[in-house]
Amino acid sequence: MEHAIVISIAVSVFVLLIALIAWNNSKTGRKSRRGSQPEHGKHLLHSSYKSHDGAINSAQTHVRKNPEEYAKAIMPKSKGNAK
């Protein structure tokens, strides 16, 4: 009987802690931090790989930091996107 009381108190405390953590995360806005903040300039990405014939290939790519500028740059030039 005493074990049941101890277990129920432990479970109640655990549930309360989980609820407090969830409430705190919702208040502080701790959400997924995906993407990047809009900035000017570009990132420089380096890549290199070894092909099946043994040749080593490398490349550098400039990627815009601002997601909106990047999206505009990769869109095909069509009637709706032409400027």
Phi, psi and omega in degrees: 000317180294325179296322180295322180292316180297317179295317180294324178292318179298318179294319179297317178296317179299313179297320178296318178297317178298318179295320178294320178296316179297318179296317180296318179295325179288328180286320184276355179072026180284094182241181178300128181261062180269157178082190180223157178288144178298123178222165174268156179103191184221154170269146175251116180256134177250139175218145175211149179205160179253122182279174184296336180268006176095353180286140177260123181247140177221156181209156173238136181232133175264125180240130181295142180284329181279119183300326180290318177295321179297315180297319178295324183290327183269352179287140178294148178283104179235181182301321182283341185249352184290143178239000000 
